């Protein structure tokens, strides 16, 4: 591993620790009633996730003003939404996965009804935490930021992508529909995480526009790499059921476009994200390093 890779891994590990500590502060004590619900929240939220989305939120703030405290509530809110979406995604009526982050999925431990309610609670908790954000400047009122978060999590983005994903199972869809799914199911939350970090730090219009374009390209690259890893890696490495997407005839890049095309597409969108990061000058160096790191990931 070269020095740059070690440096970015150290950065990610540090940011993971910051996010973990903040989440612990915001999340209700699992001893509170109803105890089973708070135990289920704790099980899902602290099960060893990569914390990519909150880290990107903090990186968005860092790109603007070299500080991240202002973005921490939004970072934690995004992680709560992401975790809720995974809980629901794993349900038998959705993607039907028995494992998440190397552990049994929540519904395998607590049952389907409790998994649904835990996801509901985390979605509500996300906006409770987001309301605690104190932006550094006046360019973006808190109400605007919460609107952005709600839109990214709702029927025109994340949920829309999940619906389109379900409707596409077993069908020979085209590249346009595949990109529609990826842009909404994955890229929307990654993009809004970066935007909210930059908005918390009072980014100017040009910087926010470049960070947004970076996020959209990075989000597409990330999901394509996820599709590739589902084909090329094992369950032990991924922490979730490998090969499941192919067996279920899910709409993925390898299934529809082939593995080699998928690798080229992941590299292409990574290069696009690098272009937008470079347009930010020295402030975009962290975003460039994160994009290169994610392209090379194995899980």
BALOBA-1460 file (C-alpha; in Angstrom, 3 decimals):
// residues 299
<rec num="1" residu="x" x="0.000" y="0.000" z="0.000"/>
<rec num="2" residu="x" x="1.441" y="3.382" z="-0.988"/>
<rec num="3" residu="x" x="1.654" y="6.444" z="1.267"/>
<rec num="4" residu="x" x="-1.412" y="8.130" z="-0.252"/>
<rec num="5" residu="x" x="-3.573" y="5.066" z="0.326"/>
<rec num="6" residu="x" x="-2.357" y="4.809" z="3.921"/>
<rec num="7" residu="x" x="-3.043" y="8.502" z="4.444"/>
<rec num="8" residu="x" x="-6.619" y="8.306" z="3.169"/>
<rec num="9" residu="x" x="-7.275" y="5.130" z="5.178"/>
<rec num="10" residu="x" x="-6.066" y="6.919" z="8.305"/>
<rec num="11" residu="x" x="-8.329" y="9.869" z="7.481"/>
<rec num="12" residu="x" x="-11.335" y="7.574" z="6.982"/>
<rec num="13" residu="x" x="-10.655" y="5.718" z="10.242"/>
<rec num="14" residu="x" x="-10.449" y="9.016" z="12.136"/>
<rec num="15" residu="x" x="-13.679" y="10.307" z="10.607"/>
<rec num="16" residu="x" x="-15.426" y="7.013" z="11.350"/>
<rec num="17" residu="x" x="-14.531" y="7.471" z="14.999"/>
<rec num="18" residu="x" x="-15.885" y="11.028" z="15.000"/>
<rec num="19" residu="x" x="-19.163" y="9.890" z="13.420"/>
<rec num="20" residu="x" x="-19.493" y="6.930" z="15.816"/>
<rec num="21" residu="x" x="-19.066" y="9.197" z="18.842"/>
<rec num="22" residu="x" x="-21.580" y="11.720" z="17.536"/>
<rec num="23" residu="x" x="-24.142" y="9.031" z="16.743"/>
<rec num="24" residu="x" x="-23.775" y="7.630" z="20.247"/>
<rec num="25" residu="x" x="-24.580" y="11.091" z="21.589"/>
<rec num="26" residu="x" x="-27.657" y="11.535" z="19.416"/>
<rec num="27" residu="x" x="-29.175" y="8.050" z="19.629"/>
<rec num="28" residu="x" x="-31.544" y="7.214" z="22.474"/>
<rec num="29" residu="x" x="-30.083" y="4.935" z="25.141"/>
<rec num="30" residu="x" x="-31.049" y="1.326" z="24.340"/>
<rec num="31" residu="x" x="-32.181" y="0.836" z="27.942"/>
<rec num="32" residu="x" x="-35.099" y="3.249" z="27.348"/>
<rec num="33" residu="x" x="-38.615" y="1.954" z="26.669"/>
<rec num="34" residu="x" x="-39.628" y="0.316" z="24.438"/>
<rec num="35" residu="x" x="-36.355" y="-1.432" z="25.086"/>
<rec num="36" residu="x" x="-36.582" y="-3.837" z="22.154"/>
<rec num="37" residu="x" x="-36.914" y="-0.951" z="19.693"/>
<rec num="38" residu="x" x="-33.848" y="0.867" z="21.000"/>
<rec num="39" residu="x" x="-31.875" y="-2.377" z="21.072"/>
<rec num="40" residu="x" x="-32.804" y="-2.898" z="17.414"/>
<rec num="41" residu="x" x="-31.746" y="0.660" z="16.536"/>
<rec num="42" residu="x" x="-28.429" y="0.084" z="18.303"/>
<rec num="43" residu="x" x="-27.932" y="-3.269" z="16.535"/>
<rec num="44" residu="x" x="-28.389" y="-1.729" z="13.092"/>
<rec num="45" residu="x" x="-26.741" y="1.633" z="13.523"/>
<rec num="46" residu="x" x="-23.599" y="0.331" z="15.229"/>
<rec num="47" residu="x" x="-23.003" y="-2.835" z="13.241"/>
<rec num="48" residu="x" x="-19.715" y="-1.780" z="11.662"/>
<rec num="49" residu="x" x="-20.765" y="0.206" z="8.596"/>
<rec num="50" residu="x" x="-18.224" y="2.059" z="6.458"/>
<rec num="51" residu="x" x="-19.854" y="5.433" z="7.309"/>
<rec num="52" residu="x" x="-19.118" y="6.584" z="3.756"/>
<rec num="53" residu="x" x="-22.023" y="9.010" z="3.482"/>
<rec num="54" residu="x" x="-21.383" y="10.884" z="6.744"/>
<rec num="55" residu="x" x="-17.665" y="10.966" z="5.929"/>
<rec num="56" residu="x" x="-18.487" y="12.540" z="2.562"/>
<rec num="57" residu="x" x="-20.722" y="15.051" z="4.346"/>
<rec num="58" residu="x" x="-17.810" y="16.045" z="6.580"/>
<rec num="59" residu="x" x="-15.512" y="16.133" z="3.534"/>
<rec num="60" residu="x" x="-17.933" y="18.535" z="1.860"/>
<rec num="61" residu="x" x="-17.581" y="20.918" z="4.801"/>
<rec num="62" residu="x" x="-13.807" y="20.437" z="4.915"/>
<rec num="63" residu="x" x="-13.564" y="21.352" z="1.239"/>
<rec num="64" residu="x" x="-15.168" y="24.722" z="1.958"/>
<rec num="65" residu="x" x="-13.634" y="25.811" z="5.252"/>
<rec num="66" residu="x" x="-11.247" y="23.072" z="6.480"/>
<rec num="67" residu="x" x="-13.487" y="22.322" z="9.458"/>
<rec num="68" residu="x" x="-16.222" y="19.733" z="9.960"/>
<rec num="69" residu="x" x="-18.009" y="20.338" z="13.279"/>
<rec num="70" residu="x" x="-20.679" y="22.426" z="11.580"/>
<rec num="71" residu="x" x="-21.693" y="19.445" z="9.433"/>
<rec num="72" residu="x" x="-21.717" y="16.721" z="12.092"/>
<rec num="73" residu="x" x="-25.484" y="16.721" z="12.784"/>
<rec num="74" residu="x" x="-26.239" y="16.489" z="9.058"/>
<rec num="75" residu="x" x="-23.657" y="13.738" z="8.659"/>
<rec num="76" residu="x" x="-25.353" y="11.701" z="11.401"/>
<rec num="77" residu="x" x="-28.788" y="12.394" z="9.933"/>
<rec num="78" residu="x" x="-27.668" y="11.051" z="6.556"/>
<rec num="79" residu="x" x="-26.305" y="7.897" z="8.211"/>
<rec num="80" residu="x" x="-29.630" y="7.309" z="9.979"/>
<rec num="81" residu="x" x="-31.448" y="7.532" z="6.638"/>
<rec num="82" residu="x" x="-28.943" y="5.222" z="4.985"/>
<rec num="83" residu="x" x="-29.271" y="2.650" z="7.774"/>
<rec num="84" residu="x" x="-33.071" y="2.774" z="7.647"/>
<rec num="85" residu="x" x="-32.947" y="2.165" z="3.895"/>
<rec num="86" residu="x" x="-30.699" y="-0.886" z="4.382"/>
<rec num="87" residu="x" x="-32.987" y="-2.355" z="7.041"/>
<rec num="88" residu="x" x="-35.984" y="-2.096" z="4.723"/>
<rec num="89" residu="x" x="-33.952" y="-3.199" z="1.692"/>
<rec num="90" residu="x" x="-33.009" y="-6.464" z="3.435"/>
<rec num="91" residu="x" x="-36.636" y="-7.431" z="4.132"/>
<rec num="92" residu="x" x="-38.013" y="-10.541" z="2.382"/>
<rec num="93" residu="x" x="-40.488" y="-8.379" z="0.473"/>
<rec num="94" residu="x" x="-37.646" y="-6.220" z="-0.858"/>
<rec num="95" residu="x" x="-34.127" y="-7.561" z="-1.596"/>
<rec num="96" residu="x" x="-34.448" y="-10.467" z="0.853"/>
<rec num="97" residu="x" x="-30.935" y="-10.558" z="2.287"/>
<rec num="98" residu="x" x="-30.084" y="-12.504" z="5.432"/>
<rec num="99" residu="x" x="-26.798" y="-10.681" z="6.070"/>
<rec num="100" residu="x" x="-25.707" y="-7.068" z="6.425"/>
<rec num="101" residu="x" x="-22.242" y="-5.868" z="7.382"/>
<rec num="102" residu="x" x="-21.196" y="-9.423" z="8.192"/>
<rec num="103" residu="x" x="-24.032" y="-10.004" z="10.666"/>
<rec num="104" residu="x" x="-27.574" y="-11.365" z="10.397"/>
<rec num="105" residu="x" x="-29.914" y="-8.735" z="8.974"/>
<rec num="106" residu="x" x="-32.111" y="-6.999" z="11.527"/>
<rec num="107" residu="x" x="-35.277" y="-8.882" z="10.577"/>
<rec num="108" residu="x" x="-33.489" y="-12.209" z="11.129"/>
<rec num="109" residu="x" x="-32.878" y="-11.230" z="14.764"/>
<rec num="110" residu="x" x="-35.884" y="-9.091" z="15.685"/>
<rec num="111" residu="x" x="-38.517" y="-10.096" z="13.132"/>
<rec num="112" residu="x" x="-39.953" y="-8.296" z="10.123"/>
<rec num="113" residu="x" x="-42.399" y="-6.076" z="12.013"/>
<rec num="114" residu="x" x="-39.694" y="-4.763" z="14.352"/>
<rec num="115" residu="x" x="-37.372" y="-4.209" z="11.377"/>
<rec num="116" residu="x" x="-40.002" y="-2.050" z="9.686"/>
<rec num="117" residu="x" x="-40.599" y="-0.054" z="12.873"/>
<rec num="118" residu="x" x="-36.851" y="0.364" z="13.484"/>
<rec num="119" residu="x" x="-36.444" y="1.772" z="9.986"/>
<rec num="120" residu="x" x="-39.377" y="4.128" z="10.617"/>
<rec num="121" residu="x" x="-37.808" y="5.300" z="13.869"/>
<rec num="122" residu="x" x="-34.423" y="5.938" z="12.242"/>
<rec num="123" residu="x" x="-36.009" y="7.973" z="9.459"/>
<rec num="124" residu="x" x="-37.740" y="10.194" z="12.019"/>
<rec num="125" residu="x" x="-34.573" y="10.388" z="14.118"/>
<rec num="126" residu="x" x="-32.660" y="11.648" z="11.086"/>
<rec num="127" residu="x" x="-34.734" y="14.815" z="10.940"/>
<rec num="128" residu="x" x="-34.610" y="15.262" z="14.699"/>
<rec num="129" residu="x" x="-30.799" y="15.250" z="14.478"/>
<rec num="130" residu="x" x="-30.741" y="17.436" z="11.339"/>
<rec num="131" residu="x" x="-32.735" y="20.099" z="13.181"/>
<rec num="132" residu="x" x="-29.760" y="20.525" z="15.559"/>
<rec num="133" residu="x" x="-27.457" y="21.705" z="12.753"/>
<rec num="134" residu="x" x="-26.069" y="25.240" z="13.083"/>
<rec num="135" residu="x" x="-24.797" y="26.398" z="9.648"/>
<rec num="136" residu="x" x="-21.732" y="28.638" z="9.732"/>
<rec num="137" residu="x" x="-23.237" y="31.321" z="7.499"/>
<rec num="138" residu="x" x="-26.505" y="32.667" z="6.131"/>
<rec num="139" residu="x" x="-26.399" y="31.367" z="2.546"/>
<rec num="140" residu="x" x="-28.470" y="28.302" z="3.395"/>
<rec num="141" residu="x" x="-31.194" y="28.442" z="6.071"/>
<rec num="142" residu="x" x="-31.662" y="25.269" z="8.082"/>
<rec num="143" residu="x" x="-35.142" y="24.835" z="6.565"/>
<rec num="144" residu="x" x="-33.584" y="24.689" z="3.080"/>
<rec num="145" residu="x" x="-31.085" y="22.055" z="4.175"/>
<rec num="146" residu="x" x="-33.774" y="19.905" z="5.779"/>
<rec num="147" residu="x" x="-35.854" y="20.235" z="2.590"/>
<rec num="148" residu="x" x="-32.883" y="18.935" z="0.585"/>
<rec num="149" residu="x" x="-32.465" y="15.979" z="2.923"/>
<rec num="150" residu="x" x="-36.171" y="15.125" z="2.762"/>
<rec num="151" residu="x" x="-36.229" y="15.368" z="-1.025"/>
<rec num="152" residu="x" x="-33.204" y="13.073" z="-1.372"/>
<rec num="153" residu="x" x="-34.808" y="10.497" z="0.922"/>
<rec num="154" residu="x" x="-38.246" y="10.628" z="-0.650"/>
<rec num="155" residu="x" x="-40.404" y="9.693" z="-3.602"/>
<rec num="156" residu="x" x="-38.332" y="11.530" z="-6.209"/>
<rec num="157" residu="x" x="-34.946" y="10.109" z="-5.225"/>
<rec num="158" residu="x" x="-34.076" y="7.260" z="-2.822"/>
<rec num="159" residu="x" x="-37.538" y="5.687" z="-2.630"/>
<rec num="160" residu="x" x="-38.113" y="6.244" z="-6.352"/>
<rec num="161" residu="x" x="-34.903" y="4.350" z="-7.055"/>
<rec num="162" residu="x" x="-35.963" y="1.493" z="-4.809"/>
<rec num="163" residu="x" x="-39.331" y="1.222" z="-6.584"/>
<rec num="164" residu="x" x="-37.705" y="1.278" z="-10.024"/>
<rec num="165" residu="x" x="-35.198" y="-1.337" z="-8.849"/>
<rec num="166" residu="x" x="-37.985" y="-3.695" z="-7.741"/>
<rec num="167" residu="x" x="-39.962" y="-3.159" z="-10.924"/>
<rec num="168" residu="x" x="-36.898" y="-3.936" z="-13.067"/>
<rec num="169" residu="x" x="-36.132" y="-7.345" z="-11.526"/>
<rec num="170" residu="x" x="-35.969" y="-10.026" z="-14.184"/>
<rec num="171" residu="x" x="-36.431" y="-7.544" z="-17.025"/>
<rec num="172" residu="x" x="-34.019" y="-6.581" z="-19.792"/>
<rec num="173" residu="x" x="-33.960" y="-2.856" z="-19.181"/>
<rec num="174" residu="x" x="-31.695" y="-0.414" z="-21.022"/>
<rec num="175" residu="x" x="-28.828" y="1.758" z="-19.836"/>
<rec num="176" residu="x" x="-31.039" y="4.836" z="-19.402"/>
<rec num="177" residu="x" x="-33.360" y="3.049" z="-16.955"/>
<rec num="178" residu="x" x="-30.380" y="1.501" z="-15.171"/>
<rec num="179" residu="x" x="-28.828" y="4.933" z="-14.662"/>
<rec num="180" residu="x" x="-32.204" y="6.225" z="-13.431"/>
<rec num="181" residu="x" x="-32.152" y="3.581" z="-10.695"/>
<rec num="182" residu="x" x="-28.540" y="4.214" z="-9.698"/>
<rec num="183" residu="x" x="-28.901" y="8.006" z="-9.741"/>
<rec num="184" residu="x" x="-31.782" y="7.808" z="-7.292"/>
<rec num="185" residu="x" x="-31.181" y="4.748" z="-5.164"/>
<rec num="186" residu="x" x="-27.503" y="5.462" z="-4.503"/>
<rec num="187" residu="x" x="-26.168" y="8.705" z="-5.991"/>
<rec num="188" residu="x" x="-28.912" y="10.944" z="-4.571"/>
<rec num="189" residu="x" x="-27.997" y="10.302" z="-0.921"/>
<rec num="190" residu="x" x="-24.262" y="10.506" z="-1.615"/>
<rec num="191" residu="x" x="-24.770" y="13.802" z="-3.444"/>
<rec num="192" residu="x" x="-26.958" y="15.331" z="-0.764"/>
<rec num="193" residu="x" x="-24.459" y="14.272" z="1.917"/>
<rec num="194" residu="x" x="-21.738" y="16.262" z="0.164"/>
<rec num="195" residu="x" x="-24.085" y="19.182" z="-0.513"/>
<rec num="196" residu="x" x="-25.251" y="19.378" z="3.100"/>
<rec num="197" residu="x" x="-21.664" y="19.395" z="4.319"/>
<rec num="198" residu="x" x="-20.780" y="22.221" z="1.952"/>
<rec num="199" residu="x" x="-23.975" y="24.121" z="2.792"/>
<rec num="200" residu="x" x="-23.281" y="23.772" z="6.525"/>
<rec num="201" residu="x" x="-19.940" y="25.488" z="5.875"/>
<rec num="202" residu="x" x="-21.649" y="28.261" z="3.835"/>
<rec num="203" residu="x" x="-20.207" y="27.319" z="0.428"/>
<rec num="204" residu="x" x="-20.448" y="29.809" z="-2.393"/>
<rec num="205" residu="x" x="-22.569" y="28.995" z="-5.438"/>
<rec num="206" residu="x" x="-19.701" y="27.848" z="-7.663"/>
<rec num="207" residu="x" x="-18.206" y="25.545" z="-5.034"/>
<rec num="208" residu="x" x="-21.578" y="23.983" z="-4.254"/>
<rec num="209" residu="x" x="-22.209" y="23.376" z="-7.958"/>
<rec num="210" residu="x" x="-18.863" y="21.601" z="-8.404"/>
<rec num="211" residu="x" x="-19.340" y="19.516" z="-5.254"/>
<rec num="212" residu="x" x="-22.802" y="18.526" z="-6.505"/>
<rec num="213" residu="x" x="-21.442" y="17.356" z="-9.863"/>
<rec num="214" residu="x" x="-18.655" y="15.517" z="-8.067"/>
<rec num="215" residu="x" x="-21.224" y="13.774" z="-5.872"/>
<rec num="216" residu="x" x="-23.396" y="12.631" z="-8.760"/>
<rec num="217" residu="x" x="-20.430" y="11.128" z="-10.606"/>
<rec num="218" residu="x" x="-19.018" y="9.557" z="-7.441"/>
<rec num="219" residu="x" x="-22.404" y="8.079" z="-6.575"/>
<rec num="220" residu="x" x="-22.724" y="6.395" z="-9.962"/>
<rec num="221" residu="x" x="-19.165" y="5.061" z="-9.759"/>
<rec num="222" residu="x" x="-19.808" y="3.752" z="-6.248"/>
<rec num="223" residu="x" x="-22.934" y="1.810" z="-7.255"/>
<rec num="224" residu="x" x="-21.317" y="0.355" z="-10.374"/>
<rec num="225" residu="x" x="-18.397" y="-0.843" z="-8.236"/>
<rec num="226" residu="x" x="-20.929" y="-2.340" z="-5.816"/>
<rec num="227" residu="x" x="-22.490" y="-4.217" z="-8.744"/>
<rec num="228" residu="x" x="-19.057" y="-5.469" z="-9.816"/>
<rec num="229" residu="x" x="-18.140" y="-6.617" z="-6.299"/>
<rec num="230" residu="x" x="-21.380" y="-8.584" z="-6.039"/>
<rec num="231" residu="x" x="-20.070" y="-10.680" z="-8.947"/>
<rec num="232" residu="x" x="-16.365" y="-10.827" z="-8.102"/>
<rec num="233" residu="x" x="-16.197" y="-11.040" z="-4.290"/>
<rec num="234" residu="x" x="-17.290" y="-13.495" z="-1.614"/>
<rec num="235" residu="x" x="-19.934" y="-13.136" z="1.081"/>
<rec num="236" residu="x" x="-17.176" y="-13.134" z="3.723"/>
<rec num="237" residu="x" x="-15.444" y="-10.155" z="2.108"/>
<rec num="238" residu="x" x="-18.588" y="-8.169" z="1.347"/>
<rec num="239" residu="x" x="-20.396" y="-8.788" z="4.630"/>
<rec num="240" residu="x" x="-23.589" y="-9.444" z="2.654"/>
<rec num="241" residu="x" x="-24.745" y="-12.207" z="0.313"/>
<rec num="242" residu="x" x="-22.473" y="-12.236" z="-2.743"/>
<rec num="243" residu="x" x="-23.970" y="-13.112" z="-6.132"/>
<rec num="244" residu="x" x="-27.491" y="-12.430" z="-4.883"/>
<rec num="245" residu="x" x="-28.172" y="-9.668" z="-7.404"/>
<rec num="246" residu="x" x="-27.302" y="-11.924" z="-10.316"/>
<rec num="247" residu="x" x="-29.462" y="-14.774" z="-9.000"/>
<rec num="248" residu="x" x="-32.414" y="-12.446" z="-8.477"/>
<rec num="249" residu="x" x="-31.876" y="-10.953" z="-11.956"/>
<rec num="250" residu="x" x="-31.533" y="-7.487" z="-10.477"/>
<rec num="251" residu="x" x="-30.871" y="-4.503" z="-12.689"/>
<rec num="252" residu="x" x="-27.079" y="-4.202" z="-12.370"/>
<rec num="253" residu="x" x="-24.312" y="-3.055" z="-14.687"/>
<rec num="254" residu="x" x="-22.626" y="-6.495" z="-14.994"/>
<rec num="255" residu="x" x="-25.907" y="-8.242" z="-15.791"/>
<rec num="256" residu="x" x="-27.092" y="-5.703" z="-18.358"/>
<rec num="257" residu="x" x="-23.829" y="-4.321" z="-19.769"/>
<rec num="258" residu="x" x="-21.279" y="-7.021" z="-18.947"/>
<rec num="259" residu="x" x="-18.379" y="-7.058" z="-16.480"/>
<rec num="260" residu="x" x="-15.755" y="-5.395" z="-18.694"/>
<rec num="261" residu="x" x="-18.078" y="-2.538" z="-19.679"/>
<rec num="262" residu="x" x="-18.958" y="-2.120" z="-16.001"/>
<rec num="263" residu="x" x="-15.297" y="-1.723" z="-15.025"/>
<rec num="264" residu="x" x="-14.837" y="0.900" z="-17.740"/>
<rec num="265" residu="x" x="-17.987" y="2.717" z="-16.612"/>
<rec num="266" residu="x" x="-16.781" y="2.788" z="-12.991"/>
<rec num="267" residu="x" x="-13.448" y="4.242" z="-14.125"/>
<rec num="268" residu="x" x="-15.241" y="6.770" z="-16.369"/>
<rec num="269" residu="x" x="-17.470" y="8.146" z="-13.601"/>
<rec num="270" residu="x" x="-14.540" y="8.194" z="-11.197"/>
<rec num="271" residu="x" x="-12.605" y="10.282" z="-13.715"/>
<rec num="272" residu="x" x="-15.564" y="12.648" z="-13.984"/>
<rec num="273" residu="x" x="-15.615" y="13.062" z="-10.220"/>
<rec num="274" residu="x" x="-11.855" y="13.710" z="-10.262"/>
<rec num="275" residu="x" x="-12.359" y="16.405" z="-12.897"/>
<rec num="276" residu="x" x="-14.859" y="18.271" z="-10.710"/>
<rec num="277" residu="x" x="-12.670" y="17.841" z="-7.628"/>
<rec num="278" residu="x" x="-9.671" y="19.258" z="-9.502"/>
<rec num="279" residu="x" x="-11.753" y="22.283" z="-10.501"/>
<rec num="280" residu="x" x="-11.928" y="23.113" z="-6.791"/>
<rec num="281" residu="x" x="-8.153" y="23.544" z="-6.707"/>
<rec num="282" residu="x" x="-6.185" y="22.539" z="-3.626"/>
<rec num="283" residu="x" x="-9.423" y="22.427" z="-1.612"/>
<rec num="284" residu="x" x="-10.574" y="19.531" z="-3.769"/>
<rec num="285" residu="x" x="-7.576" y="17.306" z="-3.002"/>
<rec num="286" residu="x" x="-9.396" y="15.352" z="-0.283"/>
<rec num="287" residu="x" x="-12.325" y="14.661" z="-2.612"/>
<rec num="288" residu="x" x="-9.914" y="13.411" z="-5.284"/>
<rec num="289" residu="x" x="-8.233" y="11.048" z="-2.849"/>
<rec num="290" residu="x" x="-11.584" y="9.697" z="-1.675"/>
<rec num="291" residu="x" x="-12.684" y="9.041" z="-5.265"/>
<rec num="292" residu="x" x="-9.497" y="7.134" z="-6.084"/>
<rec num="293" residu="x" x="-9.777" y="5.158" z="-2.853"/>
<rec num="294" residu="x" x="-13.370" y="4.134" z="-3.530"/>
<rec num="295" residu="x" x="-12.542" y="3.018" z="-7.089"/>
<rec num="296" residu="x" x="-9.987" y="0.562" z="-5.709"/>
<rec num="297" residu="x" x="-12.126" y="-0.779" z="-2.861"/>
<rec num="298" residu="x" x="-12.730" y="-4.516" z="-2.462"/>
<rec num="299" residu="x" x="-15.861" y="-4.419" z="-0.268"/>
